[in-house]
Amino acid sequence: MRATLAMEGAFTRSLPHPTVFMWRNENMISTESSTTVERNTGRYMKKREAIINVASKLFDEHGIKGAMLSEVAKQVGLSTNSITYYFKKKEDLVFECLMHTVQTFDMISALAESETTPEKRVRRFIDEFFKKLAECAAGSYPAIMTFRDAAELDSSYTKIVFDRYRNMFRRVRGLLADGPITSENRMMLTLRTHLFLTQIQWCRIWMGSYSADSHDRIRFYVVDIMLNGIASPHLPWERNVLDTKLAQFHIPESANHGFLVAAIHLINEAGYSGASIDRISASLSVTKGSFYHHIPSKEDLFAECIERTRAVLEGYQAAVHRHAGTGLEKLGALSRALLKYHFSEQGPLLRASAWSQISDYSQFHETIKPLRELYQNMQDFLAAGMMDGSIRATHQSVAAMMVVGMINGSLTLDKWVPGSENINVDVLYVKPMYYGLLSA
């Protein structure tokens, strides 16, 4: 389904309060004063796009709550007060960055829709996305950002953002469909679209570890893995003895389990800065005094959240290493176990992007290490699978990052795909990562 709202290629005016935002296809409904018209100059628009570029990067790195306008202003050579000439308040800037990202995916989708088959449309989408990444890296196109904290905005903004996001999501879902979308295939396509968009956004994070000259080569492997998966196609997707072993794995429950669950849910949804003690206490219907009676500080609580997720990741990986099995059996069992834990009463787990936000704080510098170890272990299992024939020959590093991205994306399934926690996520979400996005 095509988005019902579209934005111009360049943003043509400074936006007022969101209740009076007016979007158009070719001609925006005119409410502009002479002052606004005067702002529609090349110099003004260039600075405005520079602000969006810097802000998108900072919102990605620190979260919407954690990123400061003062830092945005500093990086674009303005005073903090001068930012208000372009954006009246921080929420207006966040809104513009999110809408710019939606518009970017809409433009890419429009190009992909011209292709005749789902495979060609997926390939075209990835190709065009990598072109946009190159333009962002060259500074000729404003950076795009994640949607993870979008719900933190006031409802007057989120209504517009989520309406546009849903339209864009449906449009991308249509790219994967080989025929009409019906009640029989809608959930399957929805889960695969979430996997696809998660991988696309995740690329922006890990591509930074590769030189710009290698991006085209990496794109080739991303397309290959997305379409063909990583498993040898003749092998079945089925549970094995490792699934039984991992089901017996147990971590003692913390005395602060309720606080940990509430905190991790909020970090996953709002980022480290957005998950305040007030919000955590309110979600548990306890006072702040009760919170501090159990836990000395916010930092202590989040350190315990990290330790809990670290123990799960390390415990499952160690168990997989101790037992025999093919590379595919180990990867499949580990993926299924982590998803099962996340959606169980013992869960949830911290998403990777939340860890990266927390690791910016000096006291959390070492906490990102378990995520690196997860990635390294994925590479080990992939290498073993390529040697025993259960894994296709492909780029181990890229494949490992994409498996981690699939797991990370699963941690927000209940937020972006309501009802997914009650279906067979193993077959409908995990399996397409291993056998290809469009596999049967």
Secondary structure as GFF3:
##gff-version 3
##sequence-region A 1 440
A	DSSP	three_ten_helix	18	20	.	.	.	ID=ss1
A	DSSP	alpha_helix	34	39	.	.	.	ID=ss2
A	DSSP	alpha_helix	42	66	.	.	.	ID=ss3
A	DSSP	alpha_helix	69	76	.	.	.	ID=ss4
A	DSSP	alpha_helix	80	83	.	.	.	ID=ss5
A	DSSP	alpha_helix	90	112	.	.	.	ID=ss6
A	DSSP	alpha_helix	118	138	.	.	.	ID=ss7
A	DSSP	three_ten_helix	150	152	.	.	.	ID=ss8
A	DSSP	alpha_helix	155	176	.	.	.	ID=ss9
A	DSSP	alpha_helix	186	206	.	.	.	ID=ss10
A	DSSP	three_ten_helix	207	209	.	.	.	ID=ss11
A	DSSP	three_ten_helix	212	214	.	.	.	ID=ss12
A	DSSP	alpha_helix	215	228	.	.	.	ID=ss13
A	DSSP	alpha_helix	241	247	.	.	.	ID=ss14
A	DSSP	alpha_helix	257	274	.	.	.	ID=ss15
A	DSSP	alpha_helix	277	284	.	.	.	ID=ss16
A	DSSP	alpha_helix	288	294	.	.	.	ID=ss17
A	DSSP	alpha_helix	298	322	.	.	.	ID=ss18
A	DSSP	alpha_helix	327	342	.	.	.	ID=ss19
A	DSSP	alpha_helix	352	358	.	.	.	ID=ss20
A	DSSP	three_ten_helix	362	364	.	.	.	ID=ss21
A	DSSP	alpha_helix	369	388	.	.	.	ID=ss22
A	DSSP	alpha_helix	396	410	.	.	.	ID=ss23
A	DSSP	alpha_helix	413	416	.	.	.	ID=ss24
A	DSSP	three_ten_helix	420	422	.	.	.	ID=ss25
A	DSSP	alpha_helix	425	425	.	.	.	ID=ss26
A	DSSP	pi_helix	426	430	.	.	.	ID=ss27
A	DSSP	alpha_helix	431	435	.	.	.	ID=ss28
###
